[in-house]
Amino acid sequence: MTSSIDTVNWADVQNEVVSILQGLLRLDTTNPPGNEIIAADYIAELLRKDGIEPTVLESAPTRGNVVARLKSDGSAPPLLLMGHTDVVPAEPDKWERPPFSGDVVDGVIWGRGATDMKNVVAMELMVLLLVKRLGLPLKRDLVFMATADEEVGGKYGAKFLVDQHPDLIRAEYAINEGGPTSIVFGDTVFFACSTAEKGAARFRLRAKGAPGHASLPHTDNAVLHLAEALVKLGHARLPMHVIGTVKGHIEMMARHLPVDQRDNLIRVLSEDPDVQAEAIARLPLPDSGKRRMYASLHNTVTPTILSAGSKINVIPGEAEARVDSRILPHQTQADIEAEVRAIVGDGVDIEFYEGVSRGLEANWDSPLFHLISQVVAEHEPGAVTVPALITGGTDAKSVVQLGTQVLGFIPMRYEGPAMSGLAHNHNERVSVANLLFGTQIYFDVVSRWCQRA
Ligand SMILES: [Zn+2]
């Protein structure tokens, strides 16, 4: 197998991928409204310069998507490199540099989208251009898509392509954004490759009671009934469900940890809720990491909006809470309804919103996952890649409708807490070193995979 080091001038590639990313960051694709057509046109122009004819598709005026393909001999199924070009809003006065500047300062590139996920789009595009320039003989088509609207659910982006143009993007595997790029466990750093994603099952909880004059209080008050149900829900531990990805995540990390940490991590899988809670509390992780571990093993229910009553001296007949619920892969609306019912009892109504989405899971123990871990270890000796679950949602939920196995993998070295957790945050930025590191890893993964039957 030809090594990437021999065939590519990586100093030139570094300059080029930085410049591609700067160009993307300078385009304001804040969603809403999105206006991703400017990013689609920009990418299309870069593709044409290298003789790749892109397909630009507008799902609605200004909602631009771009797809490109390098043809193979067709002896094996395609690989899809996927990314979104929209970004979440930024508050410029909270930033040290303007969020659409694309400034490079001391080896760091600044801008909204620098980690979510114009960085990935730039790296994937760079890899596509390199594979084309090198004229590699491919056994699998290499497909690239940069889509609109991920941050608002993907209706004008990935979902539009899946519904309207499935043949353009159908693939066996896709590489997508992931959850955390790395997991810092005590003194040990793991690379994360997301192979599962939770679904969402939002519902209303509604309590009824006897209306009346507030000067004559009684206990059949809808507000009290609802409050009691919410307190129970808030303190309950829902049943544990161990999916393959999370079992693999925990067991693989455990194998590479010091013995005391290893034993404690394994106890996180205990069927005894008290043993599990204690083990999670003792993990050498920040609070957010502990909550993520819990959420990886349970469906979650989080009340977020309350409403009842319209006048202070009237006892309302009804009170309502809206609850954001995230369900694990393989769980259904009926499953989470039964879990909630067991906690709140029969006194309140549970009414699900339309559009419950199932979680999704690829087989983590797959040839592409193993190639990724091998390439990571070559570039970062001793580094271990572990499967992981995304507790939120990405465009993967649309792409899996085509039977595609989606792996969420952003190869970035851990550069300390100040450079972590920057997605959707102020001062979003990425280092030039990591952009090159990620491009090299993507290149090795993609070029080897697409030349393999
Ligand atoms: Zn994203």
Residues whose N, C-alpha, C, O or C-beta is under 5 A from the ligand:
A	BS01	ZN	D116 M117 E177
